[in-house]
């Protein structure tokens, strides 16, 4: 679970976007993991990003939708005890 952020999922062609897991974000405020001021600052930043998406401003106009990782990089492996790491 994440705390203190709102994830914005954007279509590759920038035709749509949505905020992911708003219920988790609200819960974080309700249980005191985030203050109201922190939540407001995060929402303000999300609105700034959404404006950049809608206006097709960087980095949403730089061709990142065509980026692919170099196949020579391989697939990273998780450590055996990755679930116990925080």
N, CA, C and O of each residue as an XYZ file, in Angstrom:
344
protein
N       0.837     -1.182      0.000
C       0.000      0.000      0.000
C       0.880      1.242      0.000
O       1.911      1.291      0.670
N       0.465      2.221     -0.744
C       1.214      3.471     -0.767
C       0.570      4.484      0.158
O      -0.618      4.398      0.468
N       1.348      5.421      0.583
C       0.862      6.470      1.473
C       1.389      7.801      0.963
O       2.573      7.926      0.648
N       0.540      8.765      0.885
C       0.998     10.102      0.561
C       1.180     10.385     -0.905
O       2.014     11.212     -1.274
N       0.419      9.719     -1.756
C       0.491     10.051     -3.170
C      -0.813      9.667     -3.837
O      -1.566      8.822     -3.355
N      -1.049     10.311     -4.947
C      -2.165      9.950     -5.807
C      -1.564      9.530     -7.140
O      -0.811     10.287     -7.752
N      -1.889      8.350     -7.583
C      -1.398      7.866     -8.875
C      -2.377      8.281     -9.952
O      -3.585      8.091     -9.809
N      -1.860      8.845    -11.027
C      -2.685      9.253    -12.155
C      -2.343      8.328    -13.316
O      -1.198      8.275    -13.765
N      -3.340      7.605    -13.793
C      -3.161      6.674    -14.905
C      -3.586      7.414    -16.169
O      -4.704      7.921    -16.261
N      -2.671      7.468    -17.149
C      -2.906      8.246    -18.362
C      -2.863      7.322    -19.572
O      -1.963      6.492    -19.696
N      -3.840      7.468    -20.464
C      -3.844      6.698    -21.711
C      -2.627      7.117    -22.549
O      -2.256      8.291    -22.543
N      -2.004      6.180    -23.264
C      -0.823      6.522    -24.068
C      -1.049      7.674    -25.042
O      -0.129      8.447    -25.311
N      -2.258      7.792    -25.569
C      -2.525      8.883    -26.510
C      -3.016     10.157    -25.809
O      -3.428     11.113    -26.466
N      -2.968     10.160    -24.483
C      -3.360     11.291    -23.638
C      -4.840     11.653    -23.759
O      -5.244     12.745    -23.360
N      -5.648     10.745    -24.306
C      -7.065     11.032    -24.501
C      -7.867     10.959    -23.206
O      -8.969     11.500    -23.117
N      -7.308     10.290    -22.209
C      -8.018     10.176    -20.937
C      -7.023      9.956    -19.810
O      -5.871      9.582    -20.029
N      -7.499     10.196    -18.609
C      -6.712      9.958    -17.403
C      -7.695      9.638    -16.278
O      -8.886      9.936    -16.364
N      -7.163      9.027    -15.226
C      -7.971      8.773    -14.034
C      -7.045      8.720    -12.828
O      -5.874      8.354    -12.936
N      -7.586      9.088    -11.700
C      -6.831      8.988    -10.451
C      -7.120      7.611     -9.874
O      -8.275      7.210     -9.730
N      -6.060      6.902     -9.551
C      -6.148      5.536     -9.061
C      -6.157      5.521     -7.531
O      -5.446      6.299     -6.894
N      -6.954      4.645     -6.956
C      -6.950      4.380     -5.506
C      -7.279      5.595     -4.638
O      -6.667      5.801     -3.590
N      -8.241      6.390     -5.078
C      -8.644      7.534     -4.252
C      -9.190      7.088     -2.902
O      -9.072      7.807     -1.910
N      -9.788      5.899     -2.869
C     -10.312      5.397     -1.599
C      -9.194      5.135     -0.597
O      -9.359      5.390      0.596
N      -8.068      4.634     -1.068
C      -6.917      4.390     -0.190
C      -6.360      5.721      0.312
O      -5.982      5.853      1.476
N      -6.319      6.691     -0.576
C      -5.845      8.026     -0.198
C      -6.753      8.615      0.890
O      -6.266      9.129      1.897
N      -8.061      8.538      0.683
C      -9.013      9.058      1.669
C      -8.873      8.325      3.003
O      -8.927      8.942      4.067
N      -8.693      7.014      2.937
C      -8.503      6.218      4.150
C      -7.253      6.682      4.901
O      -7.266      6.770      6.129
N      -6.168      6.981      4.164
C      -4.931      7.451      4.793
C      -5.164      8.726      5.595
O      -4.555      8.924      6.646
N      -6.035      9.580      5.102
C      -6.385     10.798      5.833
C      -7.261     10.445      7.031
O      -7.040     10.931      8.141
N      -8.253      9.598      6.793
C      -9.196      9.233      7.858
C      -8.510      8.616      9.069
O      -8.903      8.885     10.204
N      -7.491      7.794      8.843
C      -6.828      7.117      9.963
C      -5.621      7.895     10.490
O      -4.950      7.451     11.422
N      -5.348      9.056      9.891
C      -4.283      9.900     10.407
C      -2.905      9.662      9.833
O      -1.929     10.211     10.345
N      -2.792      8.863      8.787
C      -1.485      8.692      8.139
C      -1.065      9.948      7.398
O       0.124     10.205      7.209
N      -2.057     10.729      6.981
C      -1.811     12.024      6.344
C      -2.642     13.072      7.057
O      -3.772     12.809      7.467
N      -2.081     14.253      7.202
C      -2.865     15.352      7.745
C      -3.710     15.943      6.620
O      -3.469     15.685      5.441
N      -4.688     16.730      7.001
C      -5.518     17.406      5.994
C      -4.655     18.320      5.130
O      -4.882     18.427      3.925
N      -3.673     18.976      5.731
C      -2.781     19.868      4.976
C      -1.934     19.075      3.978
O      -1.753     19.506      2.839
N      -1.417     17.924      4.401
C      -0.641     17.089      3.484
C      -1.506     16.605      2.325
O      -1.080     16.622      1.170
N      -2.729     16.174      2.646
C      -3.638     15.694      1.601
C      -3.951     16.808      0.614
O      -3.983     16.580     -0.595
N      -4.180     18.006      1.122
C      -4.477     19.150      0.239
C      -3.283     19.455     -0.668
O      -3.464     19.733     -1.853
N      -2.075     19.406     -0.125
C      -0.877     19.658     -0.936
C      -0.729     18.602     -2.031
O      -0.359     18.919     -3.161
N      -1.020     17.351     -1.690
C      -0.925     16.268     -2.676
C      -1.991     16.450     -3.752
O      -1.704     16.278     -4.936
N      -3.198     16.789     -3.364
C      -4.273     17.026     -4.345
C      -3.933     18.218     -5.256
O      -4.198     18.174     -6.457
N      -3.358     19.262     -4.692
C      -2.954     20.423     -5.484
C      -1.917     20.021     -6.525
O      -1.985     20.455     -7.675
N      -0.966     19.196     -6.124
C       0.047     18.727     -7.078
C      -0.582     17.834     -8.144
O      -0.214     17.921     -9.316
N      -1.521     16.983     -7.755
C      -2.212     16.140     -8.737
C      -2.951     17.007     -9.751
O      -2.929     16.711    -10.946
N      -3.598     18.063     -9.295
C      -4.290     18.975    -10.215
C      -3.310     19.644    -11.170
O      -3.624     19.840    -12.344
N      -2.123     19.996    -10.675
C      -1.093     20.602    -11.533
C      -0.667     19.621    -12.616
O      -0.511     20.000    -13.777
N      -0.480     18.369    -12.238
C      -0.084     17.338    -13.201
C      -1.194     17.096    -14.221
O      -0.925     16.974    -15.416
N      -2.427     17.027    -13.758
C      -3.558     16.822    -14.673
C      -3.640     17.956    -15.689
O      -3.913     17.718    -16.865
N      -3.406     19.173    -15.244
C      -3.394     20.306    -16.186
C      -2.306     20.110    -17.237
O      -2.524     20.389    -18.416
N      -1.144     19.634    -16.819
C      -0.052     19.400    -17.781
C      -0.437     18.303    -18.772
O      -0.110     18.394    -19.955
N      -1.126     17.273    -18.298
C      -1.590     16.203    -19.178
C      -2.550     16.784    -20.215
O      -2.383     16.572    -21.416
N      -3.541     17.508    -19.746
C      -4.572     18.036    -20.633
C      -4.033     19.054    -21.624
O      -4.534     19.156    -22.744
N      -3.021     19.806    -21.225
C      -2.426     20.805    -22.126
C      -1.276     20.228    -22.942
O      -0.667     20.923    -23.755
N      -0.984     18.933    -22.712
C       0.093     18.245    -23.433
C       1.438     18.968    -23.261
O       2.166     19.211    -24.224
N       1.734     19.297    -22.013
C       2.992     19.939    -21.667
C       3.988     18.879    -21.223
O       3.583     17.771    -20.873
N       5.300     19.193    -21.230
C       6.288     18.208    -20.791
C       5.977     17.704    -19.387
O       5.545     18.478    -18.533
N       6.188     16.443    -19.146
C       6.776     15.418    -20.015
C       5.761     14.693    -20.893
O       6.080     13.647    -21.460
N       4.550     15.225    -21.017
C       3.486     14.538    -21.740
C       3.451     14.866    -23.228
O       2.454     14.599    -23.900
N       4.520     15.435    -23.739
C       4.601     15.738    -25.168
C       5.968     15.339    -25.722
O       6.327     15.727    -26.834
N       6.718     14.575    -24.958
C       8.113     14.304    -25.301
C       8.370     12.941    -25.935
O       9.528     12.555    -26.093
N       7.324     12.201    -26.303
C       7.521     10.924    -26.961
C       7.781      9.749    -26.041
O       8.179      8.684    -26.513
N       7.569      9.907    -24.738
C       7.817      8.816    -23.797
C       6.924      7.606    -24.052
O       7.283      6.488    -23.681
N       5.767      7.810    -24.678
C       4.862      6.688    -24.923
C       5.474      5.674    -25.882
O       4.993      4.545    -25.978
N       6.517      6.063    -26.584
C       7.178      5.156    -27.524
C       8.438      4.508    -26.929
O       9.078      3.678    -27.575
N       8.785      4.891    -25.702
C      10.004      4.380    -25.073
C       9.845      2.919    -24.679
O       8.800      2.501    -24.181
N      10.894      2.164    -24.912
C      10.956      0.782    -24.430
C      12.344      0.561    -23.834
O      13.317      1.137    -24.319
N      12.451     -0.252    -22.804
C      13.767     -0.497    -22.206
C      14.645     -1.318    -23.152
O      14.148     -2.075    -23.986
N      15.920     -1.155    -23.006
C      16.887     -1.930    -23.791
C      16.773     -3.395    -23.369
O      16.864     -3.704    -22.181
N      16.575     -4.290    -24.324
C      16.429     -5.719    -24.016
C      17.667     -6.294    -23.341
O      17.575     -7.298    -22.634
N      18.824     -5.670    -23.551
C      20.054     -6.139    -22.926
C      20.036     -5.936    -21.403
O      20.845     -6.536    -20.695
N      19.145     -5.118    -20.907
C      19.078     -4.884    -19.465
C      18.624     -6.119    -18.717
O      18.983     -6.290    -17.552
N      17.856     -6.975    -19.337
C      17.350     -8.161    -18.650
C      16.263     -7.798    -17.655
O      15.889     -6.634    -17.514
N      15.775     -8.798    -16.982
C      14.723     -8.606    -15.987
C      15.335     -8.670    -14.596
O      15.985     -9.657    -14.252
N      15.135     -7.628    -13.790
C      15.690     -7.662    -12.441
C      15.005     -8.739    -11.600
O      13.851     -9.093    -11.841
N      15.730     -9.246    -10.616
C      15.171    -10.258     -9.727
C      15.015     -9.670     -8.333
O      15.853     -8.899     -7.864
N      13.926    -10.052     -7.688
C      13.693     -9.619     -6.317
C      14.522    -10.466     -5.358
O      14.806    -11.633     -5.626
N      14.899     -9.867     -4.249
C      15.586    -10.610     -3.204
C      14.623    -11.635     -2.619
O      13.411    -11.420     -2.631
N      15.143    -12.741     -2.109
C      14.308    -13.798     -1.574
C      13.384    -13.344     -0.456
O      12.282    -13.874     -0.313
N      13.817    -12.371      0.339
C      12.993    -11.921      1.475
C      12.330    -10.570      1.177
O      12.122     -9.766      2.086
N      12.003    -10.326     -0.081
C      11.477     -9.021     -0.491
C      10.206     -8.632      0.252
O       9.953     -7.441      0.433
N       9.397     -9.598      0.690
C       8.155     -9.258      1.381
C       8.387     -8.687      2.775
O       7.535     -7.980      3.312
N       9.527     -8.992      3.352
C       9.806     -8.506      4.708
C      10.532     -7.164      4.699
O      10.775     -6.582      5.756
N      10.878     -6.675      3.517
C      11.610     -5.413      3.424
C      10.632     -4.246      3.467
O       9.529     -4.331      2.928
N      11.040     -3.159      4.109
C      10.181     -1.973      4.130
C      10.991     -0.733      3.880
O      10.442      0.369      3.859
